[in-house]
Amino acid sequence: MASLVPSPGCSEVLSLFHSLLRTSRKFTNYNIREYTKRRIPDAFRHNKDLSYPSAIAAAFYEGKTQLEVATRQAVVYSLYAPKVKSIIEIV
């Protein structure tokens, strides 16, 4: 049975990748920001060898969902950001 959802193109995948990286820079917490900056390329590398269109579409949809979650979390974290930066960010 063919998938009803078309497989995303290369430009859409790159756009998602860059959007996730942009969103990761918005986290005020150093640990979360650095974790997301490391984790995003790892996830894309893990999925680069997918060959079935349905698997590619599912991974792309999961990435879009994670982008929405990260965007919401960045806003929440910015509302409750500490007044003082971490020592790691100061140095």
C-alpha positions in Angstrom: 0.0 0.0 0.0 1.4 3.4 -1.0 1.8 6.1 1.5 -0.6 9.0 1.2 1.8 11.5 2.6 4.5 12.6 0.1 8.1 12.2 1.1 9.7 15.6 1.9 12.3 17.0 -0.4 15.9 17.9 0.3 15.1 21.6 0.8 12.3 20.8 3.3 14.7 18.6 5.3 17.4 21.3 5.3 14.9 23.9 6.3 13.7 21.8 9.2 17.4 21.2 10.3 18.1 25.0 10.2 14.9 25.8 12.0 15.7 23.3 14.8 19.2 24.8 15.2 17.8 28.4 15.3 15.3 27.3 17.9 18.0 25.6 20.0 19.9 29.0 20.2 16.9 30.5 21.9 17.2 28.5 25.0 18.4 30.6 27.9 19.7 27.6 29.9 23.3 26.8 28.8 23.0 23.0 29.4 19.8 22.7 27.4 21.0 24.9 24.6 24.2 22.9 24.2 22.4 19.6 24.5 20.0 20.5 21.7 22.8 21.8 19.5 24.6 18.4 19.9 21.5 16.3 19.6 20.0 17.8 16.4 22.9 16.8 14.0 23.0 13.4 15.7 19.3 12.7 15.0 19.7 13.8 11.3 22.8 11.6 10.9 20.9 8.7 12.4 18.0 9.1 9.8 20.1 9.9 6.8 20.1 6.3 5.5 16.3 5.9 5.5 15.2 4.7 2.1 11.5 4.0 2.4 9.3 7.1 1.6 7.0 6.2 4.5 9.9 6.1 6.9 11.3 9.4 5.6 7.9 11.0 6.0 7.5 9.7 9.5 10.9 10.9 10.6 10.2 14.3 9.0 6.8 14.5 10.8 8.6 13.6 14.1 11.1 16.4 13.4 8.3 18.9 12.8 6.7 17.8 16.0 10.0 18.2 17.9 10.4 21.7 16.4 7.0 22.8 17.8 7.9 21.4 21.2 11.3 23.1 21.3 9.7 26.4 20.2 7.2 26.2 23.1 9.9 25.1 25.6 12.2 27.9 24.6 9.4 30.4 25.3 8.7 28.8 28.7 12.4 28.7 29.6 12.8 32.4 28.7 9.9 33.3 31.0 11.7 31.7 34.0 15.3 32.5 33.1 17.6 33.2 36.0 18.8 36.8 36.4 22.5 35.7 36.6 24.3 33.8 33.8 26.1 30.6 34.5 29.8 30.7 35.1 30.3 28.8 31.9 28.6 31.6 29.9 30.6 34.3 31.6 34.0 32.9 30.9 
